[in-house]
Amino acid sequence: MASTTISLATGEHLEVGGSLEEVAKQLEDATRSGAGTFAWLHDAASGERIGVRPAHVLVVRSAELGER
């Protein structure tokens, strides 16, 4: 399964399940829904459901080597 790394303004890095395009779309959809809306993603290692506030995201990149 593809995974994506999200870097937050707090300095934390999250690795979530899904391709770069899938995760970016979820973040964009949450942004359009309203300022307080979370993007609900899954931790790549544990499968735990996590909420990410798109306003805190600085960088989104593929966790797969060689994928750009």
C-alpha positions as CSV (number, residue, x, y, z in Angstrom):
1,M,0.0,0.0,0.0
2,A,1.2,3.5,-0.8
3,S,2.0,5.9,2.0
4,T,2.4,9.6,2.2
5,T,4.4,11.8,4.7
6,I,2.7,14.9,6.1
7,S,4.9,17.6,7.8
8,L,3.0,19.8,10.2
9,A,3.8,23.3,11.5
10,T,4.6,21.8,14.9
11,G,7.6,19.9,13.4
12,E,5.8,16.6,13.7
13,H,5.8,14.2,10.7
14,L,3.0,11.8,10.0
15,E,3.1,8.8,7.7
16,V,-0.4,8.0,6.5
17,G,-1.8,5.4,4.2
18,G,-2.7,6.4,0.7
19,S,-1.0,7.8,-2.4
20,L,0.1,11.4,-2.5
21,E,-2.9,12.3,-4.7
22,E,-5.4,10.5,-2.4
23,V,-4.1,12.3,0.7
24,A,-3.8,15.7,-1.0
25,K,-7.5,15.3,-2.1
26,Q,-8.6,14.5,1.4
27,L,-6.8,17.6,2.8
28,E,-8.2,19.8,0.0
29,D,-11.8,18.5,0.7
30,A,-11.4,19.2,4.4
31,T,-10.2,22.7,3.6
32,R,-13.2,23.4,1.4
33,S,-15.5,22.2,4.1
34,G,-14.5,24.8,6.7
35,A,-11.7,26.1,8.8
36,G,-12.3,23.7,11.7
37,T,-12.7,20.5,9.6
38,F,-10.3,17.7,10.0
39,A,-9.0,15.4,7.2
40,W,-9.5,11.9,8.5
41,L,-6.6,9.7,7.5
42,H,-5.1,6.4,8.7
43,D,-1.6,6.0,10.3
44,A,0.4,3.9,7.9
45,A,2.0,1.7,10.6
46,S,-0.8,1.1,13.0
47,G,-3.9,1.8,10.9
48,E,-5.2,4.1,13.7
49,R,-7.6,6.8,12.4
50,I,-6.1,10.3,12.9
51,G,-7.6,13.7,12.2
52,V,-5.3,16.3,10.6
53,R,-6.2,20.0,10.5
54,P,-5.2,21.1,6.9
55,A,-4.2,24.6,8.1
56,H,-1.3,23.0,10.0
57,V,0.1,21.1,7.1
58,L,3.3,22.5,5.6
59,V,4.5,19.7,3.2
60,V,2.9,16.6,1.7
61,R,5.2,14.1,0.0
62,S,5.1,10.5,-1.2
63,A,6.8,8.2,1.3
64,E,7.7,5.8,-1.5
65,L,11.3,6.1,-2.7
66,G,11.7,7.3,-6.2
67,E,8.1,8.6,-6.5
68,R,7.8,12.3,-7.2
